[in-house]
Amino acid sequence: MNPNRIGITYPTTSAGIHSLLQDLTCLQCRAVLLEWQSQRIIAEG
């Protein structure tokens, strides 16, 4: 874990989510983020 990345925030925009996906190394974390994003898109209709 990079201590310089602790506490970093990402916007909930498409670009922010893309940046977060680039930084996440945990496959399960990436899957949860992608599921959250798809549920958000469905809810926004």
Biopython code that builds the backbone (N, CA, C, O; Angstrom):
import numpy as np
from Bio.PDB.StructureBuilder import StructureBuilder

atoms = [
    (1, "MET", "N", (0.843, -1.167, 0.000)),
    (1, "MET", "CA", (0.000, 0.000, 0.000)),
    (1, "MET", "C", (0.893, 1.237, 0.000)),
    (1, "MET", "O", (1.829, 1.340, 0.793)),
    (2, "ASN", "N", (0.601, 2.145, -0.871)),
    (2, "ASN", "CA", (1.356, 3.383, -0.976)),
    (2, "ASN", "C", (0.823, 4.388, 0.040)),
    (2, "ASN", "O", (-0.329, 4.804, -0.078)),
    (3, "PRO", "N", (1.613, 4.794, 1.032)),
    (3, "PRO", "CA", (1.121, 5.720, 2.052)),
    (3, "PRO", "C", (0.745, 7.083, 1.491)),
    (3, "PRO", "O", (-0.002, 7.823, 2.132)),
    (4, "ASN", "N", (1.241, 7.428, 0.317)),
    (4, "ASN", "CA", (0.872, 8.701, -0.303)),
    (4, "ASN", "C", (-0.542, 8.669, -0.868)),
    (4, "ASN", "O", (-1.096, 9.719, -1.191)),
    (5, "ARG", "N", (-1.133, 7.489, -0.991)),
    (5, "ARG", "CA", (-2.467, 7.348, -1.578)),
    (5, "ARG", "C", (-3.552, 7.206, -0.518)),
    (5, "ARG", "O", (-4.738, 7.218, -0.848)),
    (6, "ILE", "N", (-3.166, 7.070, 0.757)),
    (6, "ILE", "CA", (-4.151, 6.909, 1.826)),
    (6, "ILE", "C", (-4.935, 8.205, 1.972)),
    (6, "ILE", "O", (-4.352, 9.279, 2.123)),
    (7, "GLY", "N", (-6.239, 8.102, 1.928)),
    (7, "GLY", "CA", (-7.104, 9.261, 2.091)),
    (7, "GLY", "C", (-7.407, 10.006, 0.803)),
    (7, "GLY", "O", (-8.092, 11.028, 0.830)),
    (8, "ILE", "N", (-6.911, 9.517, -0.319)),
    (8, "ILE", "CA", (-7.191, 10.177, -1.595)),
    (8, "ILE", "C", (-8.673, 10.021, -1.930)),
    (8, "ILE", "O", (-9.288, 9.009, -1.594)),
    (9, "THR", "N", (-9.230, 11.008, -2.580)),
    (9, "THR", "CA", (-10.636, 10.941, -2.981)),
    (9, "THR", "C", (-10.730, 11.019, -4.502)),
    (9, "THR", "O", (-9.850, 11.555, -5.176)),
    (10, "TYR", "N", (-11.814, 10.473, -5.011)),
    (10, "TYR", "CA", (-12.081, 10.474, -6.440)),
    (10, "TYR", "C", (-13.495, 10.989, -6.653)),
    (10, "TYR", "O", (-14.391, 10.645, -5.883)),
    (11, "PRO", "N", (-13.718, 11.803, -7.676)),
    (11, "PRO", "CA", (-15.088, 12.231, -7.962)),
    (11, "PRO", "C", (-15.912, 11.059, -8.497)),
    (11, "PRO", "O", (-15.359, 10.110, -9.052)),
    (12, "THR", "N", (-17.211, 11.128, -8.330)),
    (12, "THR", "CA", (-18.083, 10.048, -8.804)),
    (12, "THR", "C", (-18.495, 10.267, -10.258)),
    (12, "THR", "O", (-19.578, 9.861, -10.679)),
    (13, "THR", "N", (-17.630, 10.904, -11.002)),
    (13, "THR", "CA", (-17.841, 11.073, -12.433)),
    (13, "THR", "C", (-17.240, 9.877, -13.161)),
    (13, "THR", "O", (-16.523, 9.069, -12.570)),
    (14, "SER", "N", (-17.534, 9.778, -14.419)),
    (14, "SER", "CA", (-16.970, 8.695, -15.222)),
    (14, "SER", "C", (-15.438, 8.745, -15.196)),
    (14, "SER", "O", (-14.780, 7.712, -15.073)),
    (15, "ALA", "N", (-14.882, 9.939, -15.311)),
    (15, "ALA", "CA", (-13.423, 10.086, -15.286)),
    (15, "ALA", "C", (-12.847, 9.715, -13.922)),
    (15, "ALA", "O", (-11.787, 9.094, -13.845)),
    (16, "GLY", "N", (-13.534, 10.089, -12.853)),
    (16, "GLY", "CA", (-13.065, 9.756, -11.511)),
    (16, "GLY", "C", (-13.085, 8.263, -11.259)),
    (16, "GLY", "O", (-12.155, 7.710, -10.673)),
    (17, "ILE", "N", (-14.145, 7.616, -11.702)),
    (17, "ILE", "CA", (-14.251, 6.163, -11.544)),
    (17, "ILE", "C", (-13.170, 5.471, -12.368)),
    (17, "ILE", "O", (-12.571, 4.493, -11.921)),
    (18, "HIS", "N", (-12.925, 5.979, -13.565)),
    (18, "HIS", "CA", (-11.861, 5.411, -14.401)),
    (18, "HIS", "C", (-10.505, 5.542, -13.703)),
    (18, "HIS", "O", (-9.710, 4.603, -13.710)),
    (19, "SER", "N", (-10.243, 6.698, -13.106)),
    (19, "SER", "CA", (-8.985, 6.897, -12.379)),
    (19, "SER", "C", (-8.862, 5.934, -11.211)),
    (19, "SER", "O", (-7.799, 5.358, -10.979)),
    (20, "LEU", "N", (-9.954, 5.763, -10.478)),
    (20, "LEU", "CA", (-9.936, 4.844, -9.339)),
    (20, "LEU", "C", (-9.690, 3.412, -9.805)),
    (20, "LEU", "O", (-8.930, 2.676, -9.176)),
    (21, "LEU", "N", (-10.324, 3.019, -10.895)),
    (21, "LEU", "CA", (-10.101, 1.672, -11.429)),
    (21, "LEU", "C", (-8.634, 1.465, -11.799)),
    (21, "LEU", "O", (-8.098, 0.371, -11.620)),
    (22, "GLN", "N", (-7.987, 2.505, -12.310)),
    (22, "GLN", "CA", (-6.569, 2.401, -12.661)),
    (22, "GLN", "C", (-5.703, 2.211, -11.421)),
    (22, "GLN", "O", (-4.658, 1.563, -11.484)),
    (23, "ASP", "N", (-6.139, 2.777, -10.287)),
    (23, "ASP", "CA", (-5.340, 2.716, -9.063)),
    (23, "ASP", "C", (-5.612, 1.475, -8.225)),
    (23, "ASP", "O", (-4.751, 1.056, -7.451)),
    (24, "LEU", "N", (-6.787, 0.882, -8.363)),
    (24, "LEU", "CA", (-7.114, -0.295, -7.552)),
    (24, "LEU", "C", (-6.380, -1.522, -8.083)),
    (24, "LEU", "O", (-6.385, -1.783, -9.287)),
    (25, "THR", "N", (-5.759, -2.263, -7.194)),
    (25, "THR", "CA", (-5.073, -3.488, -7.599)),
    (25, "THR", "C", (-5.854, -4.734, -7.186)),
    (25, "THR", "O", (-5.594, -5.825, -7.695)),
    (26, "CYS", "N", (-6.789, -4.582, -6.286)),
    (26, "CYS", "CA", (-7.586, -5.700, -5.783)),
    (26, "CYS", "C", (-8.724, -5.989, -6.768)),
    (26, "CYS", "O", (-9.557, -5.122, -7.031)),
    (27, "LEU", "N", (-8.754, -7.190, -7.301)),
    (27, "LEU", "CA", (-9.782, -7.556, -8.270)),
    (27, "LEU", "C", (-11.181, -7.458, -7.677)),
    (27, "LEU", "O", (-12.105, -6.993, -8.345)),
    (28, "GLN", "N", (-11.346, -7.885, -6.440)),
    (28, "GLN", "CA", (-12.654, -7.818, -5.796)),
    (28, "GLN", "C", (-13.082, -6.356, -5.608)),
    (28, "GLN", "O", (-14.257, -6.033, -5.782)),
    (29, "CYS", "N", (-12.159, -5.487, -5.261)),
    (29, "CYS", "CA", (-12.472, -4.064, -5.102)),
    (29, "CYS", "C", (-12.919, -3.463, -6.434)),
    (29, "CYS", "O", (-13.867, -2.679, -6.486)),
    (30, "ARG", "N", (-12.231, -3.835, -7.498)),
    (30, "ARG", "CA", (-12.597, -3.341, -8.829)),
    (30, "ARG", "C", (-13.992, -3.826, -9.220)),
    (30, "ARG", "O", (-14.776, -3.073, -9.798)),
    (31, "ALA", "N", (-14.300, -5.092, -8.902)),
    (31, "ALA", "CA", (-15.614, -5.656, -9.220)),
    (31, "ALA", "C", (-16.714, -4.934, -8.455)),
    (31, "ALA", "O", (-17.771, -4.640, -9.013)),
    (32, "VAL", "N", (-16.469, -4.646, -7.177)),
    (32, "VAL", "CA", (-17.464, -3.925, -6.371)),
    (32, "VAL", "C", (-17.682, -2.527, -6.940)),
    (32, "VAL", "O", (-18.821, -2.067, -7.023)),
    (33, "LEU", "N", (-16.619, -1.854, -7.328)),
    (33, "LEU", "CA", (-16.748, -0.516, -7.911)),
    (33, "LEU", "C", (-17.541, -0.557, -9.214)),
    (33, "LEU", "O", (-18.407, 0.289, -9.435)),
    (34, "LEU", "N", (-17.256, -1.524, -10.073)),
    (34, "LEU", "CA", (-17.983, -1.636, -11.340)),
    (34, "LEU", "C", (-19.456, -1.967, -11.115)),
    (34, "LEU", "O", (-20.318, -1.471, -11.839)),
    (35, "GLU", "N", (-19.751, -2.799, -10.122)),
    (35, "GLU", "CA", (-21.143, -3.107, -9.789)),
    (35, "GLU", "C", (-21.841, -1.856, -9.276)),
    (35, "GLU", "O", (-22.976, -1.579, -9.665)),
    (36, "TRP", "N", (-21.182, -1.102, -8.414)),
    (36, "TRP", "CA", (-21.755, 0.142, -7.895)),
    (36, "TRP", "C", (-22.047, 1.101, -9.047)),
    (36, "TRP", "O", (-23.111, 1.718, -9.094)),
    (37, "GLN", "N", (-21.094, 1.224, -9.976)),
    (37, "GLN", "CA", (-21.276, 2.120, -11.109)),
    (37, "GLN", "C", (-22.460, 1.682, -11.970)),
    (37, "GLN", "O", (-23.251, 2.524, -12.395)),
    (38, "SER", "N", (-22.596, 0.395, -12.231)),
    (38, "SER", "CA", (-23.704, -0.077, -13.065)),
    (38, "SER", "C", (-25.042, 0.134, -12.362)),
    (38, "SER", "O", (-26.028, 0.491, -13.008)),
    (39, "GLN", "N", (-25.090, -0.082, -11.050)),
    (39, "GLN", "CA", (-26.329, 0.157, -10.301)),
    (39, "GLN", "C", (-26.684, 1.642, -10.295)),
    (39, "GLN", "O", (-27.860, 1.999, -10.360)),
    (40, "ARG", "N", (-25.696, 2.486, -10.218)),
    (40, "ARG", "CA", (-25.920, 3.936, -10.243)),
    (40, "ARG", "C", (-26.485, 4.368, -11.596)),
    (40, "ARG", "O", (-27.395, 5.196, -11.660)),
    (41, "ILE", "N", (-25.946, 3.808, -12.667)),
    (41, "ILE", "CA", (-26.426, 4.138, -14.013)),
    (41, "ILE", "C", (-27.875, 3.691, -14.174)),
    (41, "ILE", "O", (-28.694, 4.426, -14.727)),
    (42, "ILE", "N", (-28.194, 2.493, -13.696)),
    (42, "ILE", "CA", (-29.566, 1.979, -13.776)),
    (42, "ILE", "C", (-30.513, 2.866, -12.980)),
    (42, "ILE", "O", (-31.605, 3.185, -13.451)),
    (43, "ALA", "N", (-30.109, 3.267, -11.782)),
    (43, "ALA", "CA", (-30.959, 4.089, -10.919)),
    (43, "ALA", "C", (-31.205, 5.473, -11.517)),
    (43, "ALA", "O", (-32.281, 6.045, -11.341)),
    (44, "GLU", "N", (-30.218, 6.008, -12.219)),
    (44, "GLU", "CA", (-30.373, 7.324, -12.829)),
    (44, "GLU", "C", (-31.248, 7.258, -14.076)),
    (44, "GLU", "O", (-31.793, 8.267, -14.524)),
    (45, "GLY", "N", (-31.373, 6.060, -14.624)),
    (45, "GLY", "CA", (-32.243, 5.805, -15.751)),
    (45, "GLY", "C", (-31.879, 6.512, -16.976)),
    (45, "GLY", "O", (-32.553, 6.366, -17.996)),
]
sb = StructureBuilder()
sb.init_structure("model")
sb.init_model(0)
sb.init_chain("A")
sb.init_seg("    ")
for serial, (resi, resn, name, xyz) in enumerate(atoms, 1):
    if name == "N":
        sb.init_residue(resn, " ", resi, " ")
    sb.init_atom(name, np.array(xyz, "f"), 0.0, 1.0, " ", f" {name:<3s}", serial, name[0])
structure = sb.get_structure()
